[in-house]
Amino acid sequence: PAFEEEINSAIEERIDIQFLVAPTKVLTKNGKIVGVECMQMKLGDMDSSGRRKPIPIEGSEFSIELDTLIPAIGERPDISFITNKNNINISKWETIVADDETLLTNQEGVFAGGDVVTGPRTVVEAIAAGKIAAESIEKYLSGKSLAREHTLNRPSLYIEPIELTEEEIEEAKRPEMPKLSIKARKKNFEEVELGLTEEMAIKEARRCLRCELETEDGKKTIGHKNDQFNN
């Protein structure tokens, strides 16, 4: 699995993506890697999880010559620090089971969050889990209920949206992120995305529809700016 932009970038760098192919053997010579043997696969019937199971195609073996092999066959959390797994519930995916709202595990006073609970996710989601866990731990130590309160915080001042011309609306497309040239990024680990220019950033900001405020309820809650000036 990968994001579409990651796949497109790989293709731009002339990465040969092999679909429905499974490595079966690492080929060596004189103690050094010289290639990898693979087999073509086909999709079979759906399994109990609703996914179509890959099935090997007999006689489809082929080899790829190489001098470097980088295994990247998935991610999973390291829970080896849990010495007795019976104390904390572990899922079949080798992740810690925790409450979705409070991040409390089945053990009193033990909280868990981030990839060790959800599996591989984004940094933003891990940070959010850390904040939720901190809130739950503070409540637990204070003897308070762990139930979370969900409140909607709106801005105190309603600002009229920017009026765009028909021409500006037609041209209101997402700016394309400037990147290092393919030649410059192929053999290093430099940051590929260079960031938006000031002009591009302003143009991107003007695309905001502010749909969360463009409701009568939203305007009443915040108050129109002219009403505030009159008061």
C-alpha positions as a LaTeX table, in Angstrom:
\begin{tabular}{lrrr}
\hline
Residue & $x$ (\AA) & $y$ (\AA) & $z$ (\AA) \\
\hline
Pro1 & 0.00 & 0.00 & 0.00 \\
Ala2 & 1.20 & 3.51 & $-0.83$ \\
Phe3 & $-0.16$ & 6.98 & $-1.51$ \\
Glu4 & $-0.82$ & 7.81 & $-5.15$ \\
Glu5 & 1.80 & 10.59 & $-5.15$ \\
Glu6 & 4.39 & 8.13 & $-3.82$ \\
Ile7 & 3.62 & 5.68 & $-6.61$ \\
Asn8 & 3.81 & 8.45 & $-9.22$ \\
Ser9 & 7.14 & 9.67 & $-7.82$ \\
Ala10 & 8.55 & 6.14 & $-7.94$ \\
Ile11 & 7.48 & 5.74 & $-11.57$ \\
Glu12 & 9.06 & 9.12 & $-12.39$ \\
Glu13 & 12.33 & 7.80 & $-10.95$ \\
Arg14 & 12.01 & 4.75 & $-13.20$ \\
Ile15 & 11.25 & 2.33 & $-10.37$ \\
Asp16 & 9.91 & $-0.91$ & $-11.85$ \\
Ile17 & 6.89 & $-1.84$ & $-9.73$ \\
Gln18 & 6.04 & $-5.53$ & $-10.01$ \\
Phe19 & 2.42 & $-6.32$ & $-9.21$ \\
Leu20 & 1.21 & $-9.73$ & $-8.00$ \\
Val21 & 4.78 & $-10.97$ & $-7.58$ \\
Ala22 & 6.13 & $-12.73$ & $-4.50$ \\
Pro23 & 9.83 & $-13.26$ & $-3.66$ \\
Thr24 & 10.56 & $-16.92$ & $-2.94$ \\
Lys25 & 14.35 & $-17.19$ & $-2.64$ \\
Val26 & 17.41 & $-14.98$ & $-2.22$ \\
Leu27 & 20.16 & $-15.96$ & $-4.67$ \\
Thr28 & 23.77 & $-15.80$ & $-3.49$ \\
Lys29 & 27.22 & $-16.49$ & $-4.92$ \\
Asn30 & 30.45 & $-16.65$ & $-2.93$ \\
Gly31 & 28.59 & $-15.33$ & 0.10 \\
Lys32 & 27.18 & $-12.29$ & $-1.71$ \\
Ile33 & 23.67 & $-11.49$ & $-2.89$ \\
Val34 & 23.36 & $-11.70$ & $-6.67$ \\
Gly35 & 19.60 & $-11.79$ & $-7.14$ \\
Val36 & 16.18 & $-12.80$ & $-5.93$ \\
Glu37 & 13.87 & $-15.48$ & $-7.28$ \\
Cys38 & 10.21 & $-14.54$ & $-7.62$ \\
Met39 & 6.93 & $-16.14$ & $-8.63$ \\
Gln40 & 3.92 & $-14.66$ & $-10.39$ \\
Met41 & 0.67 & $-14.69$ & $-8.40$ \\
Lys42 & $-3.02$ & $-14.47$ & $-9.24$ \\
Leu43 & $-5.97$ & $-13.42$ & $-7.11$ \\
Gly44 & $-8.10$ & $-16.25$ & $-5.80$ \\
Asp45 & $-11.37$ & $-16.28$ & $-3.91$ \\
Met46 & $-12.06$ & $-13.97$ & $-0.99$ \\
Asp47 & $-11.01$ & $-15.14$ & 2.45 \\
Ser48 & $-12.83$ & $-14.60$ & 5.76 \\
Ser49 & $-11.56$ & $-11.00$ & 5.95 \\
Gly50 & $-13.06$ & $-10.12$ & 2.56 \\
Arg51 & $-9.72$ & $-9.94$ & 0.76 \\
Arg52 & $-8.84$ & $-11.98$ & $-2.31$ \\
Lys53 & $-5.99$ & $-14.32$ & $-1.44$ \\
Pro54 & $-2.95$ & $-14.37$ & $-3.79$ \\
Ile55 & $-2.31$ & $-17.80$ & $-5.29$ \\
Pro56 & 1.05 & $-18.85$ & $-6.84$ \\
Ile57 & 1.07 & $-19.62$ & $-10.56$ \\
Glu58 & 3.01 & $-22.83$ & $-11.10$ \\
Gly59 & 5.92 & $-22.58$ & $-13.52$ \\
Ser60 & 5.99 & $-18.76$ & $-13.38$ \\
Glu61 & 9.28 & $-18.48$ & $-11.47$ \\
Phe62 & 11.77 & $-15.86$ & $-12.64$ \\
Ser63 & 14.86 & $-14.19$ & $-11.18$ \\
Ile64 & 16.00 & $-10.58$ & $-10.88$ \\
Glu65 & 19.71 & $-9.72$ & $-10.77$ \\
Leu66 & 20.72 & $-7.29$ & $-8.04$ \\
Asp67 & 23.54 & $-6.33$ & $-5.70$ \\
Thr68 & 21.46 & $-4.79$ & $-2.90$ \\
Leu69 & 18.29 & $-6.15$ & $-1.31$ \\
Ile70 & 16.18 & $-4.01$ & 1.04 \\
Pro71 & 13.38 & $-6.02$ & 2.69 \\
Ala72 & 10.24 & $-3.93$ & 3.25 \\
Ile73 & 7.47 & $-6.43$ & 3.84 \\
Gly74 & 5.36 & $-4.69$ & 6.45 \\
Glu75 & 5.49 & $-3.11$ & 9.88 \\
Arg76 & 4.43 & $-4.20$ & 13.33 \\
Pro77 & 4.95 & $-2.79$ & 16.82 \\
Asp78 & 7.61 & $-4.19$ & 19.13 \\
Ile79 & 5.77 & $-5.45$ & 22.21 \\
Ser80 & 8.64 & $-7.53$ & 23.53 \\
Phe81 & 8.73 & $-5.25$ & 26.59 \\
Ile82 & 5.48 & $-6.86$ & 27.76 \\
Thr83 & 6.94 & $-9.77$ & 29.71 \\
Asn84 & 3.63 & $-11.41$ & 30.56 \\
Lys85 & 1.13 & $-10.97$ & 27.73 \\
Asn86 & $-1.67$ & $-12.34$ & 29.88 \\
Asn87 & $-1.62$ & $-9.14$ & 31.93 \\
Ile88 & $-2.51$ & $-6.90$ & 28.99 \\
Asn89 & $-4.86$ & $-7.90$ & 26.19 \\
Ile90 & $-3.06$ & $-8.31$ & 22.85 \\
Ser91 & $-4.89$ & $-8.43$ & 19.51 \\
Lys92 & $-4.29$ & $-11.02$ & 16.80 \\
Trp93 & $-2.26$ & $-8.34$ & 14.99 \\
Glu94 & 0.17 & $-8.18$ & 17.94 \\
Thr95 & $-1.08$ & $-4.76$ & 19.06 \\
Ile96 & $-2.22$ & $-3.67$ & 22.51 \\
Val97 & $-6.00$ & $-3.54$ & 22.96 \\
Ala98 & $-7.11$ & $-0.18$ & 24.37 \\
Asp99 & $-10.38$ & 1.74 & 24.64 \\
Asp100 & $-10.93$ & 3.95 & 21.57 \\
Glu101 & $-12.02$ & 6.94 & 23.65 \\
Thr102 & $-9.81$ & 6.84 & 26.74 \\
Leu103 & $-6.92$ & 4.57 & 25.61 \\
Leu104 & $-7.28$ & 2.59 & 28.85 \\
Thr105 & $-6.21$ & $-1.06$ & 28.56 \\
Asn106 & $-7.78$ & $-3.95$ & 30.42 \\
Gln107 & $-5.31$ & $-3.29$ & 33.25 \\
Glu108 & $-6.19$ & $-0.65$ & 35.83 \\
Gly109 & $-4.06$ & 2.47 & 35.36 \\
Val110 & $-2.35$ & 1.27 & 32.17 \\
Phe111 & $-2.91$ & 3.33 & 29.02 \\
Ala112 & $-1.63$ & 2.78 & 25.49 \\
Gly113 & $-1.76$ & 4.70 & 22.23 \\
Gly114 & $-0.11$ & 5.25 & 18.88 \\
Asp115 & 1.17 & 2.54 & 16.54 \\
Val116 & 1.36 & 0.01 & 19.37 \\
Val117 & $-2.47$ & 0.14 & 19.44 \\
Thr118 & $-3.52$ & 1.03 & 15.90 \\
Gly119 & $-0.66$ & $-0.44$ & 13.91 \\
Pro120 & 1.28 & 1.77 & 11.46 \\
Arg121 & $-0.39$ & 5.17 & 11.18 \\
Thr122 & 0.68 & 8.79 & 10.73 \\
Val123 & 2.78 & 10.94 & 13.07 \\
Val124 & $-0.20$ & 13.26 & 13.53 \\
Glu125 & $-2.36$ & 10.38 & 14.78 \\
Ala126 & 0.39 & 9.30 & 17.19 \\
Ile127 & 0.65 & 12.84 & 18.60 \\
Ala128 & $-3.14$ & 12.98 & 18.99 \\
Ala129 & $-3.09$ & 9.67 & 20.87 \\
Gly130 & $-0.40$ & 11.04 & 23.17 \\
Lys131 & $-2.58$ & 14.04 & 24.02 \\
Ile132 & $-5.62$ & 11.85 & 24.68 \\
Ala133 & $-3.55$ & 9.52 & 26.87 \\
Ala134 & $-2.16$ & 12.47 & 28.85 \\
Glu135 & $-5.69$ & 13.77 & 29.44 \\
Ser136 & $-6.90$ & 10.32 & 30.54 \\
Ile137 & $-3.92$ & 9.78 & 32.85 \\
Glu138 & $-4.47$ & 13.18 & 34.50 \\
Lys139 & $-8.13$ & 12.32 & 35.11 \\
Tyr140 & $-7.21$ & 8.87 & 36.42 \\
Leu141 & $-4.66$ & 10.23 & 38.89 \\
Ser142 & $-7.14$ & 12.90 & 40.01 \\
Gly143 & $-9.88$ & 10.36 & 40.60 \\
Lys144 & $-12.10$ & 11.86 & 37.91 \\
Ser145 & $-14.27$ & 10.10 & 35.34 \\
Leu146 & $-12.32$ & 9.15 & 32.22 \\
Ala147 & $-15.24$ & 10.06 & 29.95 \\
Arg148 & $-14.14$ & 12.63 & 27.38 \\
Glu149 & $-16.10$ & 15.82 & 26.79 \\
His150 & $-16.49$ & 16.80 & 23.14 \\
Thr151 & $-17.11$ & 20.51 & 22.67 \\
Leu152 & $-17.16$ & 22.61 & 19.53 \\
Asn153 & $-14.89$ & 25.64 & 19.74 \\
Arg154 & $-15.75$ & 28.31 & 17.20 \\
Pro155 & $-13.82$ & 31.52 & 16.51 \\
Ser156 & $-15.06$ & 34.51 & 18.49 \\
Leu157 & $-15.21$ & 36.72 & 15.39 \\
Tyr158 & $-16.95$ & 35.98 & 12.11 \\
Ile159 & $-14.88$ & 37.11 & 9.12 \\
Glu160 & $-16.50$ & 37.41 & 5.73 \\
Pro161 & $-15.05$ & 34.98 & 3.17 \\
Ile162 & $-12.94$ & 36.38 & 0.34 \\
Glu163 & $-15.00$ & 37.07 & $-2.75$ \\
Leu164 & $-13.42$ & 35.49 & $-5.82$ \\
Thr165 & $-14.05$ & 36.46 & $-9.41$ \\
Glu166 & $-15.29$ & 33.87 & $-11.89$ \\
Glu167 & $-11.81$ & 33.77 & $-13.39$ \\
Glu168 & $-10.20$ & 33.18 & $-9.99$ \\
Ile169 & $-12.67$ & 30.39 & $-9.24$ \\
Glu170 & $-11.82$ & 28.69 & $-12.53$ \\
Glu171 & $-8.11$ & 28.92 & $-11.73$ \\
Ala172 & $-8.50$ & 27.85 & $-8.09$ \\
Lys173 & $-6.60$ & 24.61 & $-8.44$ \\
Arg174 & $-4.27$ & 23.14 & $-5.85$ \\
Pro175 & $-0.72$ & 24.42 & $-6.48$ \\
Glu176 & 1.71 & 21.70 & $-7.49$ \\
Met177 & 4.41 & 21.22 & $-4.88$ \\
Pro178 & 7.89 & 22.13 & $-6.24$ \\
Lys179 & 10.24 & 19.13 & $-6.10$ \\
Leu180 & 13.86 & 18.30 & $-6.65$ \\
Ser181 & 14.58 & 17.21 & $-10.18$ \\
Ile182 & 14.52 & 13.47 & $-10.79$ \\
Lys183 & 18.26 & 13.47 & $-11.50$ \\
Ala184 & 19.03 & 15.35 & $-8.27$ \\
Arg185 & 17.00 & 13.07 & $-6.00$ \\
Lys186 & 17.77 & 9.61 & $-7.37$ \\
Lys187 & 20.93 & 8.91 & $-5.38$ \\
Asn188 & 20.53 & 10.80 & $-2.10$ \\
Phe189 & 18.16 & 11.30 & 0.81 \\
Glu190 & 17.58 & 15.02 & 0.37 \\
Glu191 & 14.07 & 16.37 & 0.99 \\
Val192 & 12.19 & 15.95 & $-2.30$ \\
Glu193 & 9.41 & 18.47 & $-1.65$ \\
Leu194 & 10.86 & 21.99 & $-1.58$ \\
Gly195 & 7.83 & 23.80 & $-0.13$ \\
Leu196 & 5.43 & 26.35 & $-1.59$ \\
Thr197 & 6.60 & 29.81 & $-2.57$ \\
Glu198 & 4.97 & 32.79 & $-0.83$ \\
Glu199 & 2.82 & 33.46 & $-3.88$ \\
Met200 & 1.72 & 29.82 & $-4.09$ \\
Ala201 & 0.96 & 29.69 & $-0.34$ \\
Ile202 & $-1.26$ & 32.79 & $-0.56$ \\
Lys203 & $-3.06$ & 31.35 & $-3.57$ \\
Glu204 & $-3.60$ & 28.06 & $-1.72$ \\
Ala205 & $-4.97$ & 29.90 & 1.33 \\
Arg206 & $-7.48$ & 31.74 & $-0.87$ \\
Arg207 & $-8.89$ & 28.38 & $-1.95$ \\
Cys208 & $-10.28$ & 27.72 & 1.54 \\
Leu209 & $-14.08$ & 27.43 & 1.36 \\
Arg210 & $-14.48$ & 27.77 & 5.13 \\
Cys211 & $-17.46$ & 25.44 & 4.86 \\
Glu212 & $-17.56$ & 24.91 & 8.64 \\
Leu213 & $-18.54$ & 28.58 & 9.07 \\
Glu214 & $-20.77$ & 29.04 & 6.05 \\
Thr215 & $-23.98$ & 27.96 & 7.78 \\
Glu216 & $-26.69$ & 30.05 & 9.38 \\
Asp217 & $-26.03$ & 28.22 & 12.65 \\
Gly218 & $-22.36$ & 29.07 & 12.43 \\
Lys219 & $-23.02$ & 32.74 & 11.76 \\
Lys220 & $-25.48$ & 32.98 & 14.64 \\
Thr221 & $-23.05$ & 31.28 & 17.03 \\
Ile222 & $-20.12$ & 33.48 & 16.09 \\
Gly223 & $-21.96$ & 36.67 & 15.30 \\
His224 & $-21.52$ & 38.72 & 12.15 \\
Lys225 & $-18.56$ & 41.12 & 12.35 \\
Asn226 & $-20.77$ & 44.14 & 11.55 \\
Asp227 & $-23.03$ & 43.26 & 14.48 \\
Gln228 & $-20.01$ & 43.20 & 16.78 \\
Phe229 & $-18.86$ & 46.58 & 15.52 \\
Asn230 & $-22.34$ & 47.99 & 16.12 \\
Asn231 & $-22.30$ & 46.67 & 19.67 \\
\hline
\end{tabular}
